[in-house]
Amino acid sequence: MLALIQRVTQARVEVAGDTVGEIGAGLLVLVCAEPADSEAECERLLVKLLRLRIFGDAAGKMNLSLQDTAGGLLLVSQFTLAADTRSGNRPGFSGAAEPGLGRRLFEHLVQLARAAHSAVASGRFGADMQVHLVNDGPVTIPLRIEPRAGTVAG
Protein backbone atom coordinates (compact mmCIF):
# COMPACT_ATOMS: atom_id res chain seq x y z
CA MET A 1 0.00 0.00 0.00
CA LEU A 2 1.33 3.39 -0.98
CA ALA A 3 0.69 6.62 0.88
CA LEU A 4 1.81 10.21 0.58
CA ILE A 5 1.46 11.94 3.95
CA GLN A 6 1.21 15.71 4.16
CA ARG A 7 1.11 17.59 7.43
CA VAL A 8 -1.44 20.36 6.94
CA THR A 9 -2.93 23.31 8.77
CA GLN A 10 -6.14 22.68 6.80
CA ALA A 11 -7.35 20.55 3.91
CA ARG A 12 -10.55 19.76 2.06
CA VAL A 13 -11.75 17.65 -0.85
CA GLU A 14 -14.42 18.78 -3.28
CA VAL A 15 -16.43 16.77 -5.79
CA ALA A 16 -18.42 18.76 -8.36
CA GLY A 17 -18.04 21.91 -6.24
CA ASP A 18 -19.32 20.27 -3.02
CA THR A 19 -17.01 19.71 -0.05
CA VAL A 20 -17.08 15.97 0.78
CA GLY A 21 -14.29 15.93 3.38
CA GLU A 22 -12.55 18.62 5.42
CA ILE A 23 -10.12 18.88 8.34
CA GLY A 24 -8.24 21.56 10.22
CA ALA A 25 -4.67 20.85 11.37
CA GLY A 26 -3.63 17.24 10.88
CA LEU A 27 -2.71 14.87 8.08
CA LEU A 28 -3.85 14.70 4.48
CA VAL A 29 -3.01 11.21 3.23
CA LEU A 30 -3.18 10.18 -0.42
CA VAL A 31 -3.61 6.38 -0.54
CA CYS A 32 -3.11 3.79 -3.28
CA ALA A 33 -3.77 0.08 -2.90
CA GLU A 34 -1.52 -2.30 -4.82
CA PRO A 35 -2.57 -5.69 -6.25
CA ALA A 36 -1.03 -7.77 -3.42
CA ASP A 37 -2.55 -5.66 -0.63
CA SER A 38 -5.14 -6.87 1.86
CA GLU A 39 -6.92 -5.58 4.95
CA ALA A 40 -3.72 -6.30 6.90
CA GLU A 41 -1.89 -3.53 5.03
CA CYS A 42 -4.75 -1.11 5.79
CA GLU A 43 -4.43 -1.91 9.48
CA ARG A 44 -0.66 -1.46 9.48
CA LEU A 45 -0.93 1.80 7.52
CA LEU A 46 -3.46 3.21 9.98
CA VAL A 47 -1.26 2.37 12.97
CA LYS A 48 1.64 4.15 11.28
CA LEU A 49 -0.49 7.21 10.43
CA LEU A 50 -1.78 7.58 13.97
CA ARG A 51 1.63 7.10 15.61
CA LEU A 52 4.00 8.84 13.19
CA ARG A 53 5.69 11.60 15.19
CA ILE A 54 5.77 14.52 12.77
CA PHE A 55 4.09 17.27 14.79
CA GLY A 56 6.06 19.79 16.82
CA ASP A 57 6.26 19.60 20.60
CA ALA A 58 6.73 22.60 22.93
CA ALA A 59 10.39 22.78 21.86
CA GLY A 60 9.48 22.69 18.17
CA LYS A 61 10.85 19.16 17.63
CA MET A 62 8.90 16.58 15.64
CA ASN A 63 7.93 14.53 18.66
CA LEU A 64 4.13 14.33 18.61
CA SER A 65 1.80 12.05 16.70
CA LEU A 66 -1.66 12.60 15.26
CA GLN A 67 -3.03 10.81 18.32
CA ASP A 68 -1.08 13.15 20.62
CA THR A 69 -2.41 16.28 18.90
CA ALA A 70 -5.95 14.98 18.21
CA GLY A 71 -5.54 16.41 14.71
CA GLY A 72 -7.70 15.63 11.71
CA LEU A 73 -7.08 12.79 9.27
CA LEU A 74 -8.22 13.27 5.67
CA LEU A 75 -7.91 10.14 3.53
CA VAL A 76 -8.02 10.45 -0.27
CA SER A 77 -7.77 7.56 -2.73
CA GLN A 78 -5.18 8.19 -5.42
CA PHE A 79 -4.28 5.37 -7.82
CA THR A 80 -1.76 7.60 -9.59
CA LEU A 81 0.69 7.07 -6.71
CA ALA A 82 1.45 3.76 -8.44
CA ALA A 83 2.51 5.50 -11.65
CA ASP A 84 5.31 3.78 -13.56
CA THR A 85 7.32 6.46 -15.37
CA ARG A 86 10.39 4.40 -16.25
CA SER A 87 9.80 4.43 -19.99
CA GLY A 88 8.15 6.87 -22.33
CA ASN A 89 6.25 9.96 -21.36
CA ARG A 90 2.91 8.41 -20.50
CA PRO A 91 2.75 6.82 -17.05
CA GLY A 92 1.42 3.31 -16.62
CA PHE A 93 -0.80 2.39 -13.70
CA SER A 94 -0.63 -1.41 -13.66
CA GLY A 95 1.00 -1.16 -10.22
CA ALA A 96 -2.31 -0.01 -8.72
CA ALA A 97 -4.92 -2.48 -7.50
CA GLU A 98 -7.88 -3.04 -9.81
CA PRO A 99 -10.76 -0.70 -8.94
CA GLY A 100 -12.86 -3.26 -7.03
CA LEU A 101 -10.02 -4.18 -4.69
CA GLY A 102 -8.87 -0.57 -4.43
CA ARG A 103 -12.36 0.58 -3.40
CA ARG A 104 -12.79 -2.22 -0.87
CA LEU A 105 -9.42 -1.55 0.78
CA PHE A 106 -9.86 2.23 0.79
CA GLU A 107 -13.31 1.93 2.37
CA HIS A 108 -11.90 -0.54 4.92
CA LEU A 109 -9.13 1.92 5.79
CA VAL A 110 -11.66 4.75 6.27
CA GLN A 111 -13.86 2.52 8.45
CA LEU A 112 -10.88 1.49 10.61
CA ALA A 113 -9.75 5.12 10.92
CA ARG A 114 -13.21 6.30 12.01
CA ALA A 115 -13.31 3.60 14.68
CA ALA A 116 -9.84 4.50 15.99
CA HIS A 117 -9.66 8.30 15.70
CA SER A 118 -12.11 11.10 16.48
CA ALA A 119 -11.54 13.40 13.49
CA VAL A 120 -11.58 11.50 10.19
CA ALA A 121 -12.79 12.67 6.78
CA SER A 122 -12.34 11.21 3.32
CA GLY A 123 -12.59 11.88 -0.34
CA ARG A 124 -14.84 9.83 -2.62
CA PHE A 125 -13.30 6.77 -4.27
CA GLY A 126 -13.22 7.02 -8.06
CA ALA A 127 -14.53 10.59 -8.18
CA ASP A 128 -12.91 13.51 -9.93
CA MET A 129 -11.76 15.34 -6.81
CA GLN A 130 -10.18 18.71 -6.18
CA VAL A 131 -7.92 18.65 -3.14
CA HIS A 132 -7.18 21.93 -1.37
CA LEU A 133 -4.51 22.05 1.31
CA VAL A 134 -2.11 24.21 3.20
CA ASN A 135 0.99 22.09 3.70
CA ASP A 136 2.53 22.80 7.12
CA GLY A 137 6.32 22.99 7.12
CA PRO A 138 6.17 21.80 4.40
CA VAL A 139 6.20 18.22 5.64
CA THR A 140 5.52 15.58 2.98
CA ILE A 141 6.47 11.95 3.58
CA PRO A 142 6.13 9.02 1.19
CA LEU A 143 5.30 5.69 2.82
CA ARG A 144 4.99 2.15 1.53
CA ILE A 145 3.48 -0.68 3.54
CA GLU A 146 4.69 -3.95 2.02
CA PRO A 147 2.53 -7.07 2.20
CA ARG A 148 3.98 -9.52 4.71
CA ALA A 149 4.99 -13.01 3.61
CA GLY A 150 2.07 -15.38 3.92
CA THR A 151 -0.54 -12.61 3.64
CA VAL A 152 -3.37 -13.47 1.26
CA ALA A 153 -4.32 -10.58 -1.03
CA GLY A 154 -7.79 -9.64 -2.17
BELZI-V53764 format. One record per backbone hydrogen bond with DSSP energy under -0.5 kcal/mol. CO is the residue of the C=O (numbers start at 1). NH is the residue of the N-H. E is the energy in kcal/mol with one decimal. If there is no record, write none. Layout:
BEGIN
co = [CO | CO]
nh = [NH | NH]
e = [E | E]
END
This chain:
BEGIN
co = [1 | 2 | 3 | 3 | 4 | 5 | 6 | 7 | 7 | 8 | 10 | 11 | 12 | 13 | 13 | 14 | 15 | 18 | 21 | 23 | 25 | 26 | 27 | 27 | 28 | 28 | 29 | 30 | 31 | 32 | 33 | 34 | 37 | 38 | 38 | 39 | 40 | 41 | 42 | 43 | 44 | 45 | 46 | 47 | 48 | 50 | 52 | 55 | 55 | 57 | 61 | 61 | 64 | 64 | 65 | 66 | 66 | 72 | 73 | 73 | 74 | 75 | 76 | 78 | 79 | 80 | 82 | 83 | 84 | 89 | 92 | 93 | 98 | 99 | 100 | 101 | 102 | 103 | 104 | 105 | 106 | 107 | 108 | 109 | 110 | 111 | 112 | 113 | 118 | 119 | 121 | 123 | 124 | 127 | 128 | 129 | 130 | 130 | 132 | 133 | 134 | 134 | 135 | 139 | 141 | 143 | 144 | 148 | 151]
nh = [145 | 32 | 5 | 143 | 30 | 141 | 28 | 136 | 139 | 26 | 134 | 23 | 132 | 20 | 21 | 130 | 18 | 15 | 13 | 11 | 72 | 8 | 29 | 74 | 6 | 30 | 76 | 4 | 78 | 2 | 97 | 37 | 154 | 41 | 42 | 43 | 44 | 45 | 46 | 47 | 48 | 49 | 50 | 51 | 52 | 67 | 54 | 63 | 64 | 60 | 57 | 63 | 54 | 55 | 69 | 70 | 71 | 27 | 75 | 121 | 29 | 123 | 31 | 81 | 82 | 83 | 95 | 85 | 92 | 91 | 84 | 96 | 102 | 103 | 104 | 105 | 106 | 107 | 108 | 109 | 110 | 111 | 112 | 113 | 114 | 115 | 116 | 117 | 120 | 73 | 75 | 125 | 127 | 129 | 16 | 131 | 14 | 132 | 12 | 135 | 9 | 10 | 137 | 7 | 5 | 3 | 146 | 151 | 153]
e = [-3.0 | -2.7 | -0.5 | -2.8 | -2.4 | -2.9 | -2.7 | -3.4 | -0.5 | -2.3 | -2.2 | -2.8 | -3.0 | -2.8 | -1.3 | -2.4 | -2.0 | -2.7 | -2.8 | -2.0 | -2.8 | -2.7 | -0.5 | -2.9 | -2.6 | -0.5 | -2.6 | -2.2 | -3.4 | -3.0 | -3.0 | -2.2 | -1.6 | -0.9 | -1.2 | -2.3 | -2.2 | -2.5 | -2.5 | -2.0 | -2.0 | -2.7 | -2.5 | -1.6 | -1.9 | -1.8 | -1.4 | -1.9 | -2.7 | -2.0 | -2.2 | -1.5 | -0.9 | -2.5 | -1.9 | -1.4 | -1.1 | -2.8 | -0.6 | -2.8 | -3.1 | -2.5 | -2.9 | -1.7 | -1.9 | -1.7 | -0.5 | -0.7 | -2.0 | -0.6 | -2.8 | -1.8 | -2.8 | -2.8 | -2.1 | -2.7 | -2.5 | -2.9 | -1.9 | -2.5 | -2.4 | -2.3 | -2.7 | -2.6 | -2.5 | -1.5 | -1.4 | -2.3 | -0.6 | -2.2 | -2.4 | -0.5 | -2.0 | -1.0 | -0.6 | -0.5 | -2.7 | -0.5 | -2.6 | -0.6 | -2.4 | -0.7 | -0.7 | -2.2 | -3.0 | -2.7 | -0.7 | -2.2 | -0.6]
END
